[in-house]
């Protein structure tokens, strides 16, 4: 039996502790059960080895190994490295035996396969490829159960808190077992249990004891004197035979002792019943009054009635058992008849076999001399074949040994090649990134020359035009025809946005090429260094719950495969979903035409024109977007519809894919994230945010704000649309969705952070421009040139700190009061002007 003590790593609250457990392998189920002690009957748990993997890591410590199942990882610790290797080898071997038994292969094939496996193990031993470990008898096996458990903790810590009921059952069983073993406190009827199977017997003695037990059951003896024992011992010549006879006598005496013990138990019970009856009679005789005696008599009558009821139940059960016995006897009789029929068939077959054997012997006995010659010749040939087979076996052993060494060498070479390939791919990615950077710089120089063409001589201007034409004809996606293109720039990303914009102006086509090269360079550099570790962190996130770690992960960007799940979770935290509310709004929009219906139809073709899912009027997302906007107009009549909501709903549809989820995401943005009156007719809160943003721009970027004031640049003409639609149609899709990740989780403060970060990102470029018109022209497209999302994120959430939400609320309150005062003054001026015109007449 594979059993023994191991230390199991358990978790007690926040602390991991080692607990000593008795492990036992169940060969019928291929399970490894573990108990608190070797005397327990109910296991604390089992480990299914049929689909588990075994692993030992040197960094974990000596003797520590792991069993990984699909549901859990069990960490175990043996007392030594030898014991650990023994457990690992035995578990692998027994799991292999169980799986082969389950596969139901033919026995001949299994035998051949076992011979091959044994042969390969021999060869591995000669090469020291993990030779079999000798059994550590002090730590493994049934003998280890009698030894004290290797405790690494106190007895209280060793108790399993996860299985209290199992612990109670095992404790009760151990207490009951100890009482049966030692008796009841020196009772006169107590006796010691006889040890039936000594532990120091070897296999031959156990076989002799088993044979002696069978003999003892069949022997019949009249008394305990064994009168024929001396004669039998005298008749047996060898000492081993005498020992066998004595052991048979010991087993017979053991059976007799058991029967005597049962008799003593029965007498003990009878004596207790008699003593109980005596006590009751004494109570009856010593009762002073008739009333007490009458009560005793009534008590006995009740006992008699109870016993009568129990007797009737027992008689009823006896009748049922008798009927069962009769049915079983009839079944046994049928089986006997069937056995008799089979025996007769077997007898007839044996007679036929005997007749055929006699006939064959008669036919073979005639040419006796020829048969002898053939037999000698056959034996000689067989001996030669055996010699050849031995030579073949030696050759196969040598070949197997050679192949094992070859496999070992090939494995080392393969590992080295894989590492070299990974290093070469990283080097190739870096070189391609550098190449893209050089090409983008070259195109940037061409663009500068393109701006200076009117000032150049005609020959130089023609040369610049030719270089620009060649650069525009080269395709970024097919630039590395002969090399390895690790990360090509596709035309559309995962959500259908164009990765390379199409500028209508001829002079801006170079900008599209530059942007594509920068996107490719940035992707190549961040793929292994940034994106892969971030995906690994997101893959380890289980159930979502608000925390500082989750906030940091969301700010870094949500991978495509997790974004839909996280957005749904964020929206569900802030928006209650009444059943069938969205369907009711759709039915209402079908029955009654909303006043904003016409404006919605006008804005649908102008929604996300750079996305392939909305660029065509026949796109399947256009009807979904229409239904979402109509449902929101009926859901919030105070707003109805405002230009800009179409782009918010379109982005929600691209990520969430479901109409109702996109509808609730739009509700969350308008009603929870944005302040009140953000999308009203006057857009007063949107204008307030522009004034607040100018204050922050003056504080965080004073040089840039002074530059704008010098050339009378009103940044609200550019940033108003950023705030209204959360940067939709302003940033490239990858950065836009990262902004939305943080915006949905944290609120409008994220928009202020990223708006300031965009100006900080391009501050030096803007400061180099000293013309009003050129500044406005640059601000029209400069957000599309930002391709390094990591750099922009670090500026937004690290370089611009501190950025308290309390300061943002105070600034909004102050500027809202100022704007309301200005609006009141404007209304008064307007009313006075209307009154004056009315007095003057036509």
ZAMARGU-4260 file (C-alpha; in steps of 0.2 Angstrom, whole numbers, plus 5000, padded with zeros to 4 digits):
<rodrens>
0) 5000/5000/5000 | 5006/5018/4996 | 5003/5027/5012 | 5013/5038/5024 | 5014/5055/5033
5) 5016/5071/5023 | 5015/5089/5027 | 5001/5099/5018 | 5001/5117/5015 | 4985/5124/5022
10) 4978/5142/5024 | 4972/5147/5041 | 4965/5164/5038 | 4978/5175/5030 | 4993/5164/5037
15) 4999/5149/5027 | 5004/5134/5039 | 5010/5117/5036 | 4999/5103/5043 | 5003/5085/5046
20) 4992/5073/5036 | 4991/5054/5033 | 4990/5051/5015 | 4983/5035/5007 | 4982/5030/4989
25) 4965/5022/4983 | 4970/5011/4968 | 4952/5008/4963 | 4948/5027/4960 | 4966/5034/4957
30) 4963/5046/4972 | 4975/5051/4985 | 4965/5053/5002 | 4972/5062/5017 | 4967/5060/5035
35) 4973/5070/5051 | 4980/5053/5058 | 4982/5036/5052 | 4969/5029/5064 | 4955/5040/5056
40) 4941/5032/5046 | 4934/5047/5037 | 4946/5057/5025 | 4947/5076/5026 | 4948/5076/5007
45) 4954/5068/4992 | 4965/5072/4977 | 4960/5066/4960 | 4976/5060/4951 | 4969/5054/4935
50) 4969/5072/4927 | 4983/5080/4939 | 5001/5085/4935 | 5015/5082/4947 | 5029/5095/4949
55) 5044/5098/4960 | 5052/5115/4961 | 5069/5117/4969 | 5066/5135/4973 | 5051/5130/4985
60) 5063/5120/4997 | 5069/5103/5000 | 5056/5089/4999 | 5042/5101/4993 | 5031/5096/4978
65) 5015/5101/4970 | 5000/5091/4963 | 4990/5102/4951 | 4972/5097/4947 | 4960/5107/4936
70) 4952/5115/4951 | 4966/5117/4964 | 4985/5116/4968 | 4990/5105/4983 | 5007/5109/4990
75) 5015/5094/5000 | 5031/5092/5009 | 5040/5075/5013 | 5053/5073/5027 | 5067/5071/5014
80) 5071/5073/4996 | 5072/5054/4994 | 5054/5052/5001 | 5048/5066/4989 | 5056/5057/4974
85) 5048/5040/4980 | 5031/5048/4981 | 5032/5056/4964 | 5038/5040/4956 | 5025/5029/4964
90) 5011/5041/4960 | 5016/5042/4942 | 5018/5023/4941 | 5001/5020/4949 | 4992/5033/4939
95) 4999/5025/4923 | 4993/5008/4929 | 4975/5015/4933 | 4974/5024/4916 | 4980/5008/4906
100) 4967/4997/4916 | 4954/5010/4911 | 4958/5009/4893 | 4954/4991/4892 | 4968/4986/4880
105) 4970/4967/4876 | 4981/4958/4889 | 4994/4953/4876 | 4997/4971/4871 | 4997/4977/4889
110) 5010/4964/4893 | 5021/4969/4879 | 5019/4987/4883 | 5024/4984/4901 | 5040/4974/4895
115) 5045/4989/4884 | 5042/5001/4899 | 5052/4990/4911 | 5066/4989/4897 | 5067/5008/4895
120) 5068/5010/4914 | 5083/4999/4915 | 5091/5009/4901 | 5087/5025/4910 | 5095/5018/4926
125) 5111/5014/4917 | 5111/5032/4911 | 5106/5039/4928 | 5090/5047/4920 | 5081/5048/4937
130) 5084/5030/4944 | 5070/5022/4955 | 5071/5028/4973 | 5072/5015/4986 | 5057/5014/4998
135) 5060/5025/5014 | 5053/5012/5026 | 5053/5025/5040 | 5042/5037/5031 | 5031/5027/5019
140) 5020/5011/5021 | 5009/5003/5035 | 5024/5003/5047 | 5024/5022/5047 | 5006/5022/5054
145) 5013/5015/5071 | 5026/5028/5072 | 5022/5046/5079 | 5017/5058/5066 | 5030/5071/5061
150) 5022/5086/5069 | 5028/5103/5062 | 5015/5113/5072 | 5005/5111/5088 | 4990/5099/5090
155) 4978/5113/5089 | 4985/5120/5073 | 4985/5103/5065 | 4966/5102/5067 | 4957/5105/5050
160) 4945/5120/5053 | 4937/5116/5035 | 4930/5099/5040 | 4924/5100/5058 | 4911/5086/5056
165) 4924/5074/5049 | 4936/5079/5064 | 4922/5075/5076 | 4917/5058/5068 | 4936/5053/5068
170) 4938/5058/5086 | 4923/5048/5092 | 4928/5033/5082 | 4946/5034/5090 | 4938/5036/5107
175) 4927/5021/5105 | 4941/5011/5097 | 4952/5014/5112 | 4938/5009/5125 | 4936/4993/5116
180) 4955/4990/5116 | 4958/4994/5134 | 4941/4989/5142 | 4930/4998/5154 | 4940/5004/5168
185) 4946/4987/5175 | 4929/4978/5173 | 4929/4960/5178 | 4923/4956/5161 | 4936/4966/5151
190) 4949/4957/5141 | 4963/4961/5129 | 4961/4959/5110 | 4972/4946/5102 | 4984/4952/5089
195) 4980/4942/5074 | 4992/4948/5061 | 5010/4952/5068 | 5019/4965/5059 | 5036/4957/5059
200) 5030/4942/5048 | 5038/4941/5031 | 5029/4936/5015 | 5032/4917/5016 | 5026/4917/5034
205) 5010/4927/5029 | 5007/4914/5016 | 5009/4900/5028 | 4997/4909/5040 | 4984/4911/5027
210) 4985/4892/5022 | 4984/4888/5041 | 4969/4899/5043 | 4960/4889/5029 | 4966/4873/5037
215) 4959/4878/5054 | 4942/4882/5047 | 4940/4865/5040 | 4948/4856/5055 | 4936/4848/5068
220) 4942/4845/5085 | 4933/4840/5101 | 4942/4848/5115 | 4956/4860/5118 | 4969/4847/5121
225) 4973/4843/5103 | 4976/4824/5106 | 4983/4821/5088 | 4995/4836/5089 | 5010/4826/5095
230) 5008/4813/5082 | 5006/4826/5068 | 5022/4835/5074 | 5031/4819/5074 | 5025/4815/5057
235) 5030/4831/5049 | 5049/4830/5046 | 5055/4848/5042 | 5055/4862/5055 | 5045/4873/5043
240) 5031/4860/5042 | 5031/4860/5061 | 5030/4879/5062 | 5015/4878/5050 | 5006/4865/5061
245) 5009/4876/5076 | 5003/4892/5067 | 4988/4882/5062 | 4985/4878/5080 | 4987/4896/5085
250) 4974/4901/5073 | 4962/4888/5079 | 4965/4894/5097 | 4962/4912/5092 | 4945/4907/5085
255) 4941/4898/5101 | 4946/4913/5111 | 4935/4924/5101 | 4920/4912/5103 | 4924/4912/5122
260) 4924/4931/5122 | 4907/4932/5114 | 4900/4920/5127 | 4908/4931/5141 | 4899/4946/5134
265) 4882/4937/5133 | 4884/4932/5151 | 4889/4950/5156 | 4873/4956/5148 | 4863/4943/5157
270) 4871/4947/5173 | 4867/4966/5171 | 4849/4962/5167 | 4847/4951/5182 | 4855/4964/5193
275) 4843/4977/5186 | 4828/4965/5190 | 4835/4963/5207 | 4836/4982/5210 | 4818/4984/5204
280) 4812/4970/5216 | 4821/4978/5230 | 4813/4995/5227 | 4796/4986/5226 | 4799/4978/5243
285) 4806/4993/5252 | 4792/5004/5246 | 4784/5011/5262 | 4766/5014/5255 | 4754/5006/5244
290) 4754/5021/5233 | 4773/5020/5229 | 4771/5001/5226 | 4756/5005/5214 | 4767/5017/5205
295) 4781/5004/5203 | 4768/4992/5196 | 4761/5004/5184 | 4779/5008/5178 | 4782/4989/5175
300) 4765/4988/5166 | 4771/5002/5155 | 4787/4993/5152 | 4778/4977/5148 | 4767/4986/5135
305) 4782/4994/5127 | 4791/4977/5127 | 4775/4969/5119 | 4775/4982/5106 | 4793/4979/5102
310) 4790/4961/5102 | 4776/4963/5089 | 4787/4973/5078 | 4801/4961/5079 | 4789/4947/5075
315) 4783/4956/5060 | 4801/4959/5055 | 4804/4941/5058 | 4790/4936/5046 | 4797/4948/5033
320) 4814/4940/5035 | 4807/4923/5033 | 4799/4928/5017 | 4815/4935/5011 | 4824/4919/5016
325) 4811/4909/5006 | 4814/4920/4991 | 4832/4918/4992 | 4832/4899/4994 | 4821/4898/4979
330) 4834/4909/4969 | 4848/4898/4976 | 4839/4883/4970 | 4838/4890/4953 | 4856/4894/4953
335) 4860/4877/4959 | 4850/4870/4944 | 4859/4881/4932 | 4876/4876/4940 | 4872/4858/4938
340) 4867/4861/4920 | 4884/4870/4917 | 4893/4856/4926 | 4885/4843/4914 | 4890/4853/4899
345) 4908/4855/4906 | 4909/4836/4909 | 4903/4833/4891 | 4916/4845/4884 | 4929/4836/4895
350) 4925/4819/4888 | 4926/4826/4870 | 4943/4834/4874 | 4949/4817/4881 | 4944/4808/4866
355) 4952/4820/4854 | 4968/4819/4865 | 4968/4800/4864 | 4966/4800/4845 | 4980/4813/4843
360) 4992/4802/4854 | 4988/4787/4844 | 4992/4796/4828 | 5008/4803/4835 | 5014/4786/4843
365) 5016/4777/4826 | 5031/4786/4818 | 5040/4787/4835 | 5058/4788/4828 | 5054/4801/4816
370) 5045/4811/4829 | 5061/4810/4840 | 5072/4817/4826 | 5060/4831/4822 | 5059/4835/4841
375) 5078/4836/4842 | 5079/4847/4826 | 5065/4858/4832 | 5074/4861/4849 | 5090/4865/4840
380) 5082/4878/4830 | 5073/4886/4844 | 5089/4887/4854 | 5097/4896/4839 | 5082/4908/4838
385) 5084/4911/4857 | 5102/4916/4855 | 5097/4927/4840 | 5084/4935/4851 | 5096/4938/4865
390) 5108/4947/4852 | 5094/4958/4846 | 5089/4962/4864 | 5107/4968/4867 | 5107/4978/4851
395) 5090/4986/4856 | 5097/4990/4873 | 5112/4999/4865 | 5101/5008/4853 | 5089/5013/4866
400) 5103/5020/4877 | 5110/5030/4862 | 5093/5037/4858 | 5090/5042/4876 | 5106/5052/4875
405) 5101/5059/4858 | 5084/5065/4864 | 5093/5073/4879 | 5105/5083/4867 | 5091/5087/4855
410) 5080/5094/4870 | 5095/5105/4875 | 5097/5111/4857 | 5079/5115/4855 | 5079/5125/4871
415) 5094/5135/4866 | 5086/5138/4848 | 5070/5144/4856 | 5079/5156/4867 | 5089/5162/4852
420) 5074/5164/4842 | 5065/5174/4855 | 5080/5185/4857 | 5082/5187/4838 | 5063/5192/4837
425) 5065/5205/4850 | 5081/5212/4841 | 5071/5212/4824 | 5057/5221/4833 | 5069/5234/4839
430) 5077/5236/4822 | 5060/5238/4813 | 5055/5251/4826 | 5071/5261/4823 | 5068/5259/4804
435) 5051/5266/4806 | 5057/5280/4816 | 5070/5284/4803 | 5057/5283/4789 | 5045/5295/4799
440) 5060/5307/4802 | 5063/5306/4783 | 5045/5310/4779 | 5045/5324/4791 | 5060/5332/4783
445) 5051/5330/4766 | 5036/5338/4773 | 5046/5353/4779 | 5054/5354/4762 | 5036/5353/4754
450) 5032/5369/4764 | 5047/5377/4758 | 5045/5373/4739 | 5040/5390/4734 | 5056/5397/4740
455) 5067/5384/4732 | 5074/5384/4714 | 5064/5375/4701 | 5077/5361/4700 | 5077/5358/4718
460) 5058/5360/4719 | 5056/5347/4706 | 5067/5335/4715 | 5057/5337/4731 | 5041/5334/4722
465) 5048/5317/4715 | 5054/5312/4732 | 5037/5315/4740 | 5029/5306/4726 | 5040/5291/4729
470) 5036/5291/4747 | 5018/5292/4745 | 5018/5277/4733 | 5027/5266/4745 | 5015/5256/4756
475) 5018/5255/4774 | 5009/5238/4776 | 5020/5230/4762 | 5037/5238/4766 | 5046/5223/4772
480) 5043/5211/4758 | 5060/5202/4760 | 5061/5204/4779 | 5050/5198/4794 | 5035/5210/4796
485) 5032/5207/4815 | 5017/5219/4817 | 5010/5225/4801 | 4998/5240/4802 | 4981/5234/4796
490) 4969/5246/4788 | 4956/5244/4802 | 4958/5240/4821 | 4947/5228/4831 | 4933/5240/4832
495) 4933/5245/4814 | 4942/5262/4816 | 4954/5267/4802 | 4972/5266/4808 | 4978/5277/4795
500) 4967/5293/4792 | 4963/5299/4774 | 4966/5317/4773 | 4958/5326/4759 | 4971/5339/4757
505) 4986/5334/4746 | 4999/5341/4758 | 4993/5331/4773 | 4995/5314/4765 | 5013/5314/4771
510) 5006/5316/4789 | 4996/5300/4787 | 5011/5291/4782 | 5021/5298/4796 | 5007/5293/4808
515) 5006/5275/4802 | 5025/5273/4804 | 5024/5280/4822 | 5010/5268/4826 | 5020/5254/4819
520) 5035/5259/4829 | 5026/5261/4845 | 5017/5244/4843 | 5034/5235/4840 | 5042/5243/4855
525) 5027/5241/4868 | 5022/5223/4862 | 5033/5213/4873 | 5038/5226/4886 | 5021/5234/4890
530) 5006/5225/4882 | 5011/5207/4887 | 5013/5210/4906 | 4997/5221/4906 | 4987/5207/4898
535) 4995/5194/4911 | 4989/5206/4925 | 4971/5207/4918 | 4970/5188/4915 | 4974/5186/4934
540) 4959/5197/4939 | 4944/5187/4944 | 4929/5195/4951 | 4928/5214/4949 | 4927/5225/4964
545) 4932/5243/4967 | 4950/5245/4973 | 4966/5255/4970 | 4974/5241/4960 | 4959/5240/4949
550) 4959/5259/4946 | 4978/5258/4941 | 4974/5244/4929 | 4960/5253/4921 | 4970/5269/4919
555) 4984/5258/4910 | 4971/5252/4898 | 4959/5237/4897 | 4964/5224/4884 | 4951/5221/4870
560) 4946/5204/4877 | 4942/5211/4894 | 4935/5228/4889 | 4917/5223/4886 | 4915/5214/4903
565) 4923/5228/4913 | 4912/5241/4904 | 4896/5231/4908 | 4902/5230/4926 | 4905/5249/4928
570) 4888/5253/4920 | 4878/5240/4931 | 4886/5248/4947 | 4878/5265/4944 | 4862/5261/4933
575) 4848/5251/4939 | 4840/5241/4925 | 4821/5240/4927 | 4815/5225/4917 | 4808/5228/4900
580) 4811/5247/4902 | 4821/5248/4885 | 4808/5238/4876 | 4794/5249/4882 | 4804/5265/4876
585) 4806/5257/4859 | 4787/5253/4858 | 4784/5271/4863 | 4795/5278/4849 | 4787/5266/4836
590) 4769/5272/4841 | 4773/5291/4843 | 4786/5301/4833 | 4798/5311/4844 | 4801/5329/4840
595) 4820/5325/4839 | 4817/5311/4827 | 4822/5322/4812 | 4838/5329/4820 | 4843/5311/4824
600) 4840/5306/4806 | 4851/5320/4800 | 4866/5315/4812 | 4866/5297/4808 | 4876/5298/4792
605) 4888/5310/4800 | 4892/5298/4815 | 4910/5290/4815 | 4914/5292/4797 | 4931/5285/4800
610) 4923/5268/4806 | 4919/5255/4793 | 4903/5250/4804 | 4895/5267/4802 | 4903/5273/4785
615) 4889/5265/4775 | 4870/5269/4776 | 4867/5250/4775 | 4878/5246/4790 | 4869/5235/4802
620) 4874/5246/4817 | 4865/5261/4810 | 4847/5255/4814 | 4854/5250/4831 | 4860/5267/4834
625) 4844/5275/4829 | 4834/5264/4841 | 4846/5269/4855 | 4845/5287/4852 | 4826/5287/4851
630) 4824/5277/4867 | 4835/5289/4876 | 4825/5304/4869 | 4810/5296/4877 | 4819/5291/4893
635) 4825/5309/4897 | 4813/5321/4889 | 4822/5336/4898 | 4837/5333/4886 | 4828/5323/4872
640) 4842/5324/4859 | 4858/5334/4858 | 4871/5334/4845 | 4885/5324/4851 | 4875/5310/4859
645) 4876/5300/4843 | 4894/5298/4844 | 4894/5293/4863 | 4881/5280/4859 | 4891/5274/4843
650) 4906/5271/4854 | 4896/5261/4867 | 4888/5251/4853 | 4905/5246/4846 | 4912/5240/4862
655) 4896/5233/4871 | 4888/5226/4855 | 4871/5225/4863 | 4858/5239/4860 | 4851/5239/4878
660) 4869/5239/4886 | 4874/5253/4875 | 4858/5263/4880 | 4862/5261/4898 | 4880/5266/4895
665) 4873/5282/4887 | 4862/5285/4902 | 4877/5282/4914 | 4887/5295/4904 | 4874/5309/4903
670) 4865/5307/4920 | 4879/5301/4931 | 4896/5306/4924 | 4892/5323/4916 | 4886/5338/4927
675) 4867/5343/4925 | 4863/5354/4910 | 4878/5348/4901 | 4867/5343/4886 | 4853/5356/4888
680) 4848/5369/4875 | 4859/5382/4882 | 4874/5370/4885 | 4878/5382/4900 | 4888/5368/4910
685) 4898/5364/4895 | 4903/5383/4893 | 4907/5383/4912 | 4919/5368/4910 | 4928/5378/4896
690) 4932/5392/4908 | 4937/5380/4921 | 4949/5372/4909 | 4957/5389/4904 | 4960/5391/4923
695) 4969/5374/4924 | 4979/5378/4908 | 4985/5394/4915 | 4991/5385/4931 | 4998/5369/4924
700) 5005/5376/4907 | 5008/5395/4910 | 5020/5397/4895 | 5008/5389/4883 | 4993/5399/4889
705) 5004/5415/4888 | 5008/5410/4870 | 4989/5408/4866 | 4985/5425/4874 | 4999/5433/4864
710) 4991/5428/4847 | 4973/5429/4854 | 4970/5410/4852 | 4953/5405/4860 | 4956/5386/4864
715) 4938/5383/4868 | 4935/5383/4849 | 4945/5367/4849 | 4942/5360/4866 | 4923/5362/4867
720) 4920/5347/4856 | 4933/5337/4866 | 4922/5339/4882 | 4905/5337/4874 | 4909/5320/4866
725) 4924/5314/4877 | 4937/5315/4863 | 4927/5305/4850 | 4934/5309/4832 | 4949/5318/4840
730) 4961/5305/4846 | 4966/5289/4837 | 4955/5274/4842 | 4968/5265/4853 | 4971/5280/4864
735) 4952/5285/4863 | 4946/5269/4871 | 4959/5270/4885 | 4953/5287/4889 | 4935/5280/4889
740) 4941/5266/4901 | 4946/5278/4914 | 4932/5291/4910 | 4918/5278/4913 | 4926/5273/4930
745) 4932/5290/4937 | 4921/5303/4929 | 4924/5320/4920 | 4940/5324/4929 | 4948/5311/4917
750) 4943/5323/4903 | 4952/5338/4911 | 4967/5327/4914 | 4969/5321/4896 | 4965/5338/4888
755) 4979/5346/4898 | 4990/5331/4894 | 4987/5333/4875 | 4993/5351/4876 | 5008/5346/4887
760) 5012/5333/4874 | 5013/5345/4860 | 5018/5361/4870 | 5035/5363/4862 | 5028/5361/4844
765) 5015/5374/4847 | 5027/5386/4855 | 5038/5386/4839 | 5023/5392/4829 | 5022/5411/4828
770) 5007/5415/4817 | 4988/5415/4822 | 4982/5406/4807 | 4996/5392/4808 | 4992/5389/4826
775) 4973/5386/4822 | 4978/5375/4808 | 4990/5365/4818 | 4977/5363/4832 | 4964/5356/4820
780) 4974/5340/4817 | 4988/5339/4831 | 4978/5327/4842 | 4978/5314/4827 | 4997/5314/4828
785) 4998/5308/4846 | 5002/5289/4844 | 5011/5286/4861 | 4997/5282/4872 | 5008/5277/4887
790) 5017/5293/4887 | 5001/5303/4886 | 4994/5292/4901 | 5009/5296/4911 | 5007/5314/4908
795) 4989/5314/4913 | 4990/5304/4929 | 5008/5308/4935 | 5015/5324/4928 | 4999/5334/4931
800) 4997/5329/4950 | 4990/5335/4961 | 4973/5337/4953 | 4959/5336/4967 | 4941/5334/4963
805) 4936/5347/4977 | 4945/5361/4967 | 4936/5356/4951 | 4919/5357/4960 | 4924/5374/4967
810) 4929/5381/4951 | 4913/5375/4942 | 4903/5383/4956 | 4912/5400/4954 | 4911/5401/4935
815) 4893/5395/4934 | 4888/5410/4946 | 4898/5422/4935 | 4890/5415/4919 | 4873/5416/4926
820) 4876/5434/4930 | 4882/5438/4913 | 4867/5429/4905 | 4855/5439/4916 | 4864/5456/4910
825) 4863/5450/4892 | 4844/5447/4894 | 4842/5464/4902 | 4851/5472/4887 | 4841/5462/4875
830) 4825/5467/4883 | 4830/5485/4884 | 4834/5485/4865 | 4818/5477/4860 | 4808/5490/4871
835) 4818/5504/4863 | 4815/5498/4845 | 4796/5496/4849 | 4796/5514/4855 | 4804/5520/4839
840) 4792/5512/4828 | 4795/5504/4811
</rodrens>
